[in-house]
Amino acid sequence: MCQFTVTVKHDDTGWDHYANRFEIIGADGKLLTTRILRHPHVEEQPFTRSQGRVRIPHDIDSVEIRAGDLVHGLGGAAVTLAVPHVQAAGREQKPAAGE
């Protein structure tokens, strides 16, 4: 399981137009999780929120994080991050072929 801490910058104007979510997408294009943002952050820009307990399949070595708002949907600058897989002992482990 992974935890992501995401910083979003959006020109929130109030309840009619604000960043209302961010998504974490696997390199295979599958949605791994969505963090719903339930209120505008007009006076708090940029703002940071976390999403924990995200299961990353062993065959995924990177994820894309993207945000969305009520008016335009998903958009803006997406960020791609490498995701190292860790053994219980704490050492990095690359997935074996066919895993």
N, C-alpha and C positions, 0 to 999 in steps of 0.2 A: 504494500500500500504506500502511496505517496501523498504528500501534502504540497500544495502549490500556494504561494503567496503572490498575488497579482496586483499590480498597480495600473489603474485605469485613469486616463485623462480624457475628459469629455466636456464640451461646453453645455452642461446642464443648465436649463433655463427655468425649471420648475416641474410640477407634476405632469405637464403635457409633453415634455421632451427631456428625458434623462437616460443615462446609461442604465439599462435594466438587467443586464446579464453579462457573464463571460462564459465561454465554452472551452473545454480542453478536448482536442481532437487527436486521435492516434495518427501515426504516419500512414496507416492504411485507410484513412478517411472516416473511420468510425468515431462517433461521438462517445467520449469516455465519461464526461460529466458536464453539468451546467450549474453554475452558481447564480441564483436569482438575486438581483439587487432590488430591494423593495421600496426605495425612496430616492429622491434626487439628492445630489451632493453639490449644490450650487456654491456653497461657501467652502467646500472641502475639495480642492483640486490641486494636484491629482489625489486620488484616494486609493487605499490599499485594503484588500480583503483576502481572506484565505479560503481554500476549499481542501478539506482533508479526506482521507480514506478513499483515494482514487486508485483503483486497481489498474495497473498497466500490464497488459499481456507481455509475456517474455519475448515474443517476436517483434515487439515495438521498441525501436531505439530512439525515437524522437516524438515529440508532440507539438502541436500548434495551439497557441492560445489566442483567442479572438474575442472581442467584445461587441455588444450590440446595444442599440437604443430603441426607444418606443417608436420613433418616426422613421428611421432609415433601416432598421434591422441590423444585421451583422455588417461590419465594415471597419474602416480605419486600418491602422497598422497591426497586422498579426505578428506574433513572435513565435519562432520555432526554437525549441529547447531539446538538447540531447538528454536522454533518460538512461543513466547507467543502471544496470540490474545488479543487485547486491545480494550476496549469499548471507546466510544467517550469521556467519563469523564476521561479516562486515567488509569482505573483500569484493571488489568489482568483479562481475562475471558477465561475459558476453554469452548470449544464447547460443547453444550448439546448433549446428545445421539440422534442420528438421524438427526443432523444438517448437 
